[in-house]
Amino acid sequence: MYNHFIPEEPSNPIHPVKIAILDTGLDPEHACIEAHDERIRGHNWISKTRSTDFRDSHGHGTHIAGLMLDFIPHAELYIAKVTDGKELDPVTLARVS
């Protein structure tokens, strides 16, 4: 599908597509991700220190990022770890809302 819309040799330079993924983080050592580390930035929003360790312990964020990297070769990903994949209790949801 990508090749249908973007020719292999575009006449104009292609600017990066910036994509934010708000999910469970990212596993930087995953085979689909490792080769693209220069195209990925991230931040952990669930840690109290707001660290840059946004490792994915669930796998969903890594899966989504892998799809984006495969199908959008000029994408830059901005990963925001906003959940660890666990369900939130109603009290926590009320504080977040």
Secondary structure as GFF3:
##gff-version 3
##sequence-region A 1 97
A	DSSP	alpha_helix	2	5	.	.	.	ID=ss1
A	DSSP	beta_strand	17	23	.	.	.	ID=ss2
A	DSSP	alpha_helix	31	34	.	.	.	ID=ss3
A	DSSP	three_ten_helix	37	39	.	.	.	ID=ss4
A	DSSP	beta_strand	40	44	.	.	.	ID=ss5
A	DSSP	alpha_helix	60	71	.	.	.	ID=ss6
A	DSSP	beta_strand	75	81	.	.	.	ID=ss7
A	DSSP	alpha_helix	90	96	.	.	.	ID=ss8
###
